[in-house]
């Protein structure tokens, strides 16, 4: 369990991202999102499609500029960094694994160059021999044969392309990786392989992850803590076991009720609980935000609702 004395590697405070601001098609993709991620942990971010998960990840790594809010990484405010040298330094420490393993790799460039160019750009390798040696080490790490180094992405399967994507993220020796739904385009058996690879890398390299997904079972398997998003807001966040055993926000309860289970008897008895979105509608003068219900367990609600959640949580086994 994490303690309050630990210093977060990433602090997100009141993050907003609005597209087409001031226009008729204005979209509030991320609204008042706040959370911490601690060194060596995996923070899972779950929610349905369009909930703002991927936009949050892309904003954190500066692929999108935040509309407002603060992003503190390793104690430094990186919210508005724009200079090339500063971005290069930042991205050397924080990398991203993208959702589509095919679209994220240039089909006209061989794997050796995809990895080698990143190594050269960040000054990790100076000579061609160093680049070849490092590329081979990276391929070994992600379970791809060295003989494939001169092949093109079009010659690989989806799982192999995603392994290359992981190798590309690892090649600059980052401390933090954002995995943006990196399993959604893969078969179930390949998903398990990729997740186990990520877990092994976390152990051997002390990696920190923001793991974005909509597969609740996979998120439960890999994450230390979980945040649940809907309509651009984080509605609930807690340690994994706490969230799955004692969900409090009605949306979290509904989401978990829709998650299939492997036990056939339990699956037959499982009842889907519908979510009433009007629960998020607060009148004028009502203050809503993330309220701590029990230590480490936060729910988006008003102060009177928080008292009700505390009573409910106190009555749960």
C-alpha positions in Angstrom: 0.0 0.0 0.0 1.2 3.5 -0.9 1.8 6.0 1.9 1.3 9.7 1.9 5.0 10.3 2.4 5.8 8.9 -1.0 6.6 11.5 -3.7 4.5 11.1 -6.9 6.4 10.8 -10.1 3.4 12.4 -11.8 0.9 14.9 -10.4 -2.1 16.0 -12.5 -4.1 18.9 -11.1 -7.4 20.1 -12.5 -6.6 19.2 -16.1 -9.0 20.3 -18.8 -8.8 19.7 -22.6 -11.4 21.3 -24.8 -11.5 20.9 -28.6 -12.9 23.6 -30.9 -13.3 25.9 -28.0 -15.9 28.7 -28.5 -17.3 27.0 -31.6 -20.6 25.2 -32.1 -18.9 21.8 -32.1 -17.0 22.5 -28.9 -16.1 19.2 -27.1 -15.1 19.0 -23.4 -12.9 15.9 -23.7 -11.2 16.2 -20.2 -12.8 18.1 -17.3 -11.1 18.8 -14.0 -9.1 15.6 -13.9 -6.7 15.2 -10.9 -4.6 12.2 -9.8 -1.1 11.1 -8.7 1.0 8.2 -10.0 3.8 7.0 -7.8 7.2 5.5 -8.8 7.1 1.8 -9.8 3.3 1.5 -9.8 0.7 0.9 -12.5 -2.2 3.3 -12.5 -5.1 1.9 -14.6 -7.5 4.3 -16.3 -10.8 2.7 -17.4 -14.0 3.8 -19.0 -16.2 3.4 -22.1 -15.1 4.7 -25.5 -15.2 8.5 -25.6 -14.8 8.9 -21.9 -11.5 10.9 -22.3 -9.0 8.3 -21.3 -6.8 8.5 -24.4 -7.0 12.3 -24.6 -5.8 12.4 -21.0 -2.8 10.3 -21.9 -2.0 12.3 -25.0 -2.2 15.5 -23.1 0.1 14.2 -20.4 2.8 13.4 -22.9 2.3 16.7 -24.8 0.8 15.3 -28.0 -2.1 17.6 -27.1 -1.8 20.9 -25.3 -4.0 21.2 -22.2 -6.7 23.9 -22.1 -5.9 24.5 -18.5 -4.6 22.7 -15.4 -1.1 21.6 -14.2 1.1 18.6 -15.0 4.0 18.1 -12.6 6.5 15.4 -13.7 9.4 14.5 -11.4 8.8 17.7 -9.4 8.9 19.9 -12.5 6.0 21.8 -14.1 5.9 20.5 -17.7 2.4 21.9 -18.5 3.6 24.4 -21.1 7.0 23.2 -22.2 7.4 23.8 -26.0 11.1 24.2 -26.7 12.6 21.4 -28.8 15.3 20.6 -26.3 13.0 20.6 -23.3 10.5 18.4 -25.1 13.3 16.0 -26.2 14.5 15.7 -22.6 10.9 15.2 -21.3 10.0 12.5 -23.9 13.2 10.7 -23.2 11.8 10.1 -19.7 8.2 9.6 -20.7 7.1 7.4 -23.6 3.9 6.1 -25.1 2.7 2.8 -26.5 0.0 3.5 -29.0 -3.3 1.7 -29.5 -2.9 0.7 -33.2 0.3 -1.4 -33.6 0.2 -1.0 -37.4 -0.6 2.7 -37.7 2.1 3.6 -35.1 4.9 2.2 -37.2 6.1 3.5 -40.6 5.5 0.6 -43.1 8.4 1.9 -45.3 11.1 1.8 -42.6 12.7 -1.4 -41.4 12.6 -2.2 -37.7 16.3 -1.7 -37.2 16.0 1.9 -38.4 12.8 2.6 -36.4 14.6 1.8 -33.2 18.0 3.0 -34.4 16.8 6.5 -35.3 15.4 7.0 -31.8 18.7 5.8 -30.2 20.7 8.3 -32.4 18.3 11.2 -31.9 18.6 11.0 -28.1 22.3 10.4 -28.2 22.1 7.0 -26.6 24.3 5.4 -29.3 27.0 7.1 -31.3 28.1 4.6 -33.8 26.4 2.1 -36.2 27.9 -0.8 -34.2 26.5 0.6 -30.9 23.1 1.0 -32.6 23.1 -2.6 -34.0 24.1 -4.0 -30.6 21.4 -2.0 -28.8 18.7 -2.9 -31.3 19.5 -6.6 -30.9 19.3 -6.2 -27.1 15.9 -4.5 -27.4 14.6 -7.2 -29.7 15.7 -9.8 -27.2 13.9 -8.0 -24.4 10.6 -8.0 -26.2 10.9 -11.5 -27.6 11.5 -10.9 -31.3 14.3 -12.7 -33.2 17.3 -10.6 -34.0 17.1 -11.9 -37.6 13.9 -9.9 -38.0 15.7 -6.5 -37.5 15.9 -5.8 -41.3 12.2 -6.6 -41.9 9.4 -4.1 -42.4 6.3 -3.7 -40.1 4.1 -5.1 -42.9 5.9 -8.4 -42.5 4.8 -8.7 -38.8 1.7 -9.8 -37.0 -0.2 -7.4 -34.8 1.3 -8.8 -31.7 4.8 -8.6 -33.1 4.2 -4.9 -34.2 3.1 -4.1 -30.7 6.3 -5.7 -29.3 8.2 -3.4 -31.7 6.2 -0.5 -30.3 7.2 -1.5 -26.8 10.8 -1.8 -27.9 10.7 1.7 -29.4 9.3 3.1 -26.1 12.0 1.3 -24.1 14.9 2.3 -26.4 15.3 5.7 -24.8 15.3 4.1 -21.3 12.2 6.0 -19.9 11.0 5.9 -16.3 7.3 6.3 -17.2 5.3 4.7 -20.0 1.7 5.5 -21.1 0.1 2.4 -22.5 -2.9 3.7 -24.5 -5.2 0.8 -25.1 -2.2 -1.2 -26.4 -4.1 -4.5 -26.2 -7.4 -3.6 -28.0 -6.3 -4.6 -31.5 -4.8 -7.9 -30.4 -6.1 -11.4 -30.0 -6.8 -12.6 -26.4 -3.8 -14.9 -26.3 -1.5 -12.2 -27.6 -3.0 -9.7 -25.1 -1.8 -12.0 -22.2 1.7 -12.2 -23.6 2.0 -8.4 -23.9 0.6 -7.8 -20.4 3.0 -10.3 -18.9 5.9 -8.6 -20.8 4.9 -5.2 -19.4 4.7 -6.7 -15.9 8.2 -8.3 -16.3 9.6 -5.0 -17.5 8.1 -3.2 -14.5 9.9 -5.6 -12.2 13.3 -5.6 -14.0 13.4 -1.9 -14.9 11.3 -0.4 -12.1 8.9 1.1 -14.7 5.9 3.2 -13.9 2.8 2.9 -16.1 -0.4 4.7 -16.9 -2.4 1.8 -18.3 -5.4 3.0 -20.3 -7.9 0.3 -21.3 -11.6 -0.7 -21.3 -11.0 -4.4 -20.5 -11.7 -4.4 -16.7 -10.3 -7.9 -16.2 -7.0 -7.0 -17.7 -6.8 -3.7 -15.8 -7.5 -5.5 -12.6 -4.7 -8.0 -13.3 -2.0 -5.4 -14.0 -2.9 -2.3 -12.0 -2.1 -1.2 -8.4 -4.7 1.6 -8.4 -7.5 2.3 -10.8 -9.3 5.5 -11.9 -12.8 5.2 -13.6 -13.6 7.9 -16.2 -16.8 9.0 -17.9 -17.6 12.1 -19.9 -14.1 13.5 -19.3 -14.3 13.2 -15.5 -12.7 10.7 -13.1 -15.7 9.4 -11.0 -13.8 7.1 -8.7 -10.3 6.1 -7.9 -8.9 3.6 -5.4 -6.5 0.7 -4.9 -7.5 -2.2 -7.2 -8.9 -4.6 -4.6 -10.8 -1.8 -2.8 -12.4 -0.6 -6.1 -13.4 -4.1 -7.3 -14.6 -5.3 -3.9 -16.3 -2.0 -2.7 -17.3 0.1 -5.7 -19.3 3.1 -4.6 -20.1 5.4 -7.5 -23.2 4.1 -9.4 -21.3 4.2 -12.7 -18.5 2.1 -11.3 -21.1 -0.4 -10.0 -22.7 -0.5 -13.4 -19.4 -0.9 -15.2 -18.3 -3.8 -13.0 -21.7 -5.5 -13.3 -21.2 -5.6 -17.1 -17.8 -7.3 -16.9 -18.0 -11.0 -17.8 -16.6 -13.5 -15.3 -14.9 -16.9 -16.0 -17.0 -18.8 -13.5 -20.0 -20.1 -15.6 -22.3 -20.3 -12.6 -21.5 -16.8 -11.5 -21.9 -15.6 -15.1 -25.4 -17.1 -15.3 -26.4 -15.3 -12.1 -24.7 -12.0 -13.1 -27.2 -9.1 -13.4 -26.4 -6.0 -15.4 -27.0 -2.8 -13.3 -28.0 0.2 -15.4 -26.5 3.6 -14.8 -28.6 6.7 -14.5 -26.5 9.6 -15.9 -28.7 12.2 -14.0 -26.6 11.3 -10.9 -23.9 13.6 -12.4 -26.3 16.5 -12.8 -25.7 19.0 -9.9 -27.8 22.1 -9.4 -26.6 25.6 -9.0 -24.7 26.1 -5.8 -23.9 22.4 -5.4 -20.2 21.7 -5.2 -19.1 18.4 -6.6 -15.6 16.9 -6.8 -13.5 14.0 -5.8 -14.2 13.4 -2.1 -12.1 10.9 0.0 -14.5 8.3 1.4 -12.0 6.1 3.2 -8.2 6.5 3.0 -7.1 6.3 -0.7 -10.7 5.8 -2.0 -12.1 8.9 -3.8 -15.5 9.4 -5.4 -16.8 12.2 -7.5 -19.8 13.6 -5.6 -21.1 16.4 -3.5 -20.3 16.8 0.2 -23.7 15.4 1.4 -23.3 12.4 -1.0 -19.9 11.8 0.4 -21.4 11.3 3.9 -23.8 8.8 2.4 -21.0 6.9 0.7 -19.0 6.8 4.0 -22.0 5.2 5.7 -22.4 2.8 2.8 -18.7 1.9 2.8 -18.7 1.4 6.6 -21.5 -1.2 6.3 -19.7 -3.2 3.6 -17.7 -6.3 4.6 
